Amino acid sequence: MDPPAIREDPAAAPPAQGPAAAALPSFPMLNSPQRLGAPVGGAPRRRKVNLKPGHSQMDWMRLASSGEDLRGVSTLRPLTMDEVARHNKRTDCWIVIRDKVYNVTRYLDFHPGGRGELMRAAGKDGTKLFYDTHGWVNFETMLAKCLVGFVAR
Ligand code: HEM
């Protein structure tokens, strides 16, 4: 008696080859804003920069939980905007978001939008800039160890 014929599973998808492969979805989608420089029709173009090795957001969270002093002040206290304004340099950069004052000097090299973008808020209230750009970013968690005080109104 002949052995039973081996039949391919009709439900199994054929391997993606030829023109059909191009029709398959890819992840992230080719026009996804998750792709750097993606040719996006209609959606805003991403402006993320290439960060130095060892400067991913995971690396930042690791540094933030390392116990290293990122604030540069010994106590949290009320601060005037005049005092905040004095910290407007790359080597000494404070910004205000929702009345909280953060020392972002160490975060500058980790900012996915680049140092220059973050420096736009150096020594200033960056609340509007921040929310206009990325209201979904959880700054309070990310910068918790950089808090230096609160704006005195
Ligand atoms: C206030 C001044 C700031 C400006 C002008 C600014 C600007 C930008 C820009 C232009 C991008 C790229 C957006 C894109 O490609 O779609 C970006 C990304 C990002 N920024 Fe900022 N930023 C600011 C403050 C901050 C702060 C304080 C934090 C952290 C707590 C932060 C965290 C991030 C993160 C996590 C991303 C990546 C967002 C994503 O992948 O969706 N930024 N920023």
Residues whose N, C-alpha, C, O or C-beta is under 5 A from the ligand:
A	BS01	HEM	R45 R46 R47 K48 P112 G113 E117 L118 R120 A121 G126 L129 F130 T133 V137 F139 M142 L143
